[in-house]
Amino acid sequence: MDTEQLEPLLQELIDGQKKKLLSCARRIVPTVTPDDLLQPNDFIELEEHPLFRYEEGVLEGLHTVAAAVAAARSS
């Protein structure tokens, strides 16, 4: 699989993880919006919740892989 094939797969994984993160956040703070997830530290309940932090870390990991693939593709 080359990077051109990998990028859409990574985007699909990122989109799915964003949905999972929002769902997790809404179980903790029902009124949270997708924009709120850009600054989750505004919600102490999210800031201190280990499952939310784990899912947020998974999303960040996927973003890191996507950035590495994009960098490899452009070099």
N, C-alpha and C positions, 0 to 999 in steps of 0.2 A: 504494500500500500504506500503510495507516495503522499507528499504533503497536500497536494490538491484534493486527494480523496479523504485525507484525515481531517482537514479543516471543517467540512460540513458535519462530520461525525462529532467532532469536539463541540461545535455550536449546538448540536442537538442535545448533547450531554449537559452543556451549560444551561440551556433553556429548561431542561427537565429538573436540574438541580435548583434553579431559581424558583420554580413552582413548588418543589419540595420544601425549600427554605421558607417560602411565604406561608405554606400550609402549616409548617412547624411553628412559625412565629404567631400565626393566628390562633393556634391552640393555647398559646401563652398570653397573647394580647389580641383579643378578637377584632379590635378596630384598626390594627396595623395595615398599612398600605404598601404596595411595592416600593414607592418612593421612600417610605420610612426605613426600609431596609438599607438604604444608602447611608443612613446614620443611625444604626441600631442602638448606639450608646445613649440615645435620647430616651430609651426605655430601659429602666433598671432591671425590669423583669427579664428582658432579652439579654442584657449585658451579663447577667449572672446565671443564665440557664445553660447547663452543660450540653444538652442535646442541640439547642439552637447554635451554640458556639461550634460544635462539631460539624453540623451541616453547613455553617458559614465557612468553616475551614475547607470542607470538601469543594465548595464553590470556588474559593480562592485558589485551590490547587488546580482545578480545571482551567481557570483563567491563566495560571502560570504556564501550564502545558500549551495552551493555545498561543500564548505569546512566544514561547520557545519554537513552536512549529512555524509560526509566521516569520520569525527571525531566520530560521533555517531556510525557509523558502525564498526569502529575499536576498540571501547571500550567495 
